[in-house]
């Protein structure tokens, strides 16, 4: 067992890559027990990436931990609920977002619906050389934020049921 959040600034000074087992918080296939655990975890990942920007190749950063496929809220979590068959799945999976040089994360479904992005980096200034790439990539990413627009984390069951009622109209 272990937790990425326990890695200190001076731990593993020559860390080049990270491949963690399911039993470690953040490992491949790890299941979070509570939605509230995730923001501090994502902040820890961000600090690791600031310390070691090459921890992941740019093309694999979005799937670095395979959360989109396996990492999620546990079905035993008090935050978990089943989906309505006529609605998008609840966003109980995680993904890292990269738009230009800006990093963030969001909750998502396995069928491409996402919550709003929780940004880890500040927005680049319009005058910066990377702003155009950021803006273009962001447009593509934000196409998946529709059903869960306005939510930075999964809605409660009551909120999800309300969204489903509106969706079916």
Secondary structure, 3 states (H helix, E strand, C coil): CEEHHHCCCCCCCCCCCCCCCCCEECCCCCEECCHHHHHHHHHHHHHHHHHCHHHCCHHHHCCCCCCCCCCEECCCCCCCCCCCCCCCCCCCEEEEEEECCEEEEEEECCCCCEECCEECCCCCCCCCCCHHHHHHHHHHHHCCCCCECCCCCCCCHHHHHHHHHHHHC
